[in-house]
Amino acid sequence: MTNLPGADLHWPEGCMAGTAMHELSLLENVREILENHALQQNFSRVTKVTLEIGKLSCVEPEALRFGFDVAMKDSLAENAELIITELNGLGLCRQCQQQIEMETLHDPCIYCGSPFVTVIQGAEMKIKDLCVI
């Protein structure tokens, strides 16, 4: 498996649950990243792609699964297996400095009630690893 440094895709903190993130466009970006790394690391085929998607990223895993085969058609990742793992949301309260689990981008601190919580995990989408030939 190959880990792709610099292959993180981050979304703005203000992303709201109802906002469409155009998953097909995201998959096209994944395809470009794979093609660039294939040139740099000298591989010709990807057999498995593992994406790590934060629960706060506003990316719909099911939409990615649905569009993956279409986006990877005629590429080095055509017929590759897609694995998606979800990453829990974590935040740090700016008032009491406690780390909390977050279900949405705007969860208040469960310890002090402060609305000022900084997301520290879960707003990203990352190519976690690949199986390549």
C-alpha positions as CSV (number, residue, x, y, z in Angstrom):
1,M,0.0,0.0,0.0
2,T,1.1,3.5,-0.7
3,N,0.5,6.5,1.5
4,L,0.1,9.8,-0.4
5,P,1.6,12.7,1.5
6,G,-0.1,15.9,0.5
7,A,-3.2,14.2,-0.7
8,D,-5.5,15.7,1.9
9,L,-8.5,17.6,0.7
10,H,-9.8,20.1,3.3
11,W,-13.1,21.9,3.2
12,P,-14.0,25.2,4.8
13,E,-15.2,25.2,8.4
14,G,-18.4,27.0,7.4
15,C,-19.6,24.1,5.2
16,M,-23.2,23.3,6.1
17,A,-24.9,19.9,6.1
18,G,-27.2,20.7,3.2
19,T,-24.5,22.1,0.9
20,A,-23.7,19.8,-2.1
21,M,-20.0,19.3,-2.4
22,H,-20.1,17.9,-5.9
23,E,-18.7,14.5,-5.2
24,L,-18.0,13.7,-8.8
25,S,-15.7,16.7,-9.0
26,L,-14.0,15.5,-5.8
27,L,-13.5,12.1,-7.4
28,E,-12.0,13.8,-10.5
29,N,-9.5,15.4,-8.2
30,V,-8.7,12.0,-6.6
31,R,-8.1,10.7,-10.1
32,E,-5.7,13.6,-10.9
33,I,-3.8,12.9,-7.7
34,L,-3.5,9.2,-8.5
35,E,-2.2,10.0,-12.0
36,N,0.4,12.5,-10.7
37,H,1.6,10.0,-8.0
38,A,1.8,7.2,-10.6
39,L,4.2,9.4,-12.6
40,Q,6.2,10.3,-9.6
41,Q,6.3,6.8,-8.0
42,N,6.3,4.7,-11.2
43,F,3.2,2.6,-10.9
44,S,0.8,1.8,-13.7
45,R,-2.3,0.5,-12.0
46,V,-4.3,1.1,-8.9
47,T,-6.3,-1.9,-7.6
48,K,-7.6,-0.4,-4.3
49,V,-8.2,3.1,-3.1
50,T,-8.9,3.9,0.5
51,L,-10.5,7.3,1.3
52,E,-10.8,8.6,4.8
53,I,-13.7,11.0,5.1
54,G,-14.4,13.2,8.1
55,K,-18.0,13.1,9.4
56,L,-17.9,16.9,9.4
57,S,-16.6,17.2,5.8
58,C,-19.9,17.7,4.1
59,V,-19.0,14.8,1.7
60,E,-21.5,12.1,1.2
61,P,-19.8,8.7,1.2
62,E,-22.7,7.1,-0.7
63,A,-22.4,9.6,-3.5
64,L,-18.7,8.9,-3.7
65,R,-19.4,5.1,-4.0
66,F,-22.0,5.8,-6.6
67,G,-19.7,7.9,-8.8
68,F,-16.4,6.2,-8.3
69,D,-16.6,3.8,-11.3
70,V,-17.7,6.6,-13.6
71,A,-14.9,8.9,-12.4
72,M,-12.2,6.2,-12.7
73,K,-13.2,4.9,-16.1
74,D,-10.4,4.8,-18.6
75,S,-7.8,5.6,-15.9
76,L,-5.2,3.7,-14.1
77,A,-7.8,3.1,-11.3
78,E,-10.5,1.7,-13.6
79,N,-12.0,-1.3,-11.8
80,A,-10.3,-0.5,-8.5
81,E,-11.9,-1.3,-5.3
82,L,-13.1,1.7,-3.2
83,I,-12.9,1.5,0.6
84,I,-14.3,4.4,2.6
85,T,-13.5,4.9,6.2
86,E,-15.2,7.6,8.3
87,L,-13.3,9.8,10.7
88,N,-15.1,11.0,13.8
89,G,-15.4,14.8,14.4
90,L,-13.4,16.2,17.2
91,G,-13.2,19.8,18.5
92,L,-11.3,21.8,21.0
93,C,-13.3,24.3,23.1
94,R,-11.7,27.7,23.0
95,Q,-13.1,28.6,26.5
96,C,-12.4,25.5,28.7
97,Q,-9.8,23.8,26.4
98,Q,-11.6,20.5,26.6
99,Q,-11.6,18.1,23.6
100,I,-15.1,17.0,22.5
101,E,-16.6,14.7,20.0
102,M,-18.7,16.6,17.4
103,E,-21.6,15.4,15.3
104,T,-22.0,18.7,13.4
105,L,-19.8,21.7,12.7
106,H,-21.6,23.9,15.1
107,D,-21.8,21.7,18.2
108,P,-21.3,23.6,21.5
109,C,-18.9,22.4,24.1
110,I,-20.5,19.6,26.2
111,Y,-18.6,20.7,29.3
112,C,-19.1,24.5,29.5
113,G,-21.7,25.2,26.7
114,S,-19.5,27.5,24.8
115,P,-20.3,27.8,21.1
116,F,-16.7,28.5,20.3
117,V,-15.3,25.1,19.4
118,T,-12.5,24.7,16.9
119,V,-12.7,21.6,14.7
120,I,-9.5,19.6,15.0
121,Q,-10.5,16.4,13.2
122,G,-13.2,15.3,10.9
123,A,-13.5,18.1,8.3
124,E,-11.1,16.5,5.9
125,M,-11.1,14.0,3.0
126,K,-7.9,12.1,2.5
127,I,-6.5,9.4,0.2
128,K,-5.4,7.2,3.1
129,D,-3.7,4.5,1.0
130,L,-3.6,2.6,-2.3
131,C,-2.8,-0.8,-3.6
132,V,-0.8,-0.4,-6.8
133,I,0.9,-2.5,-9.5
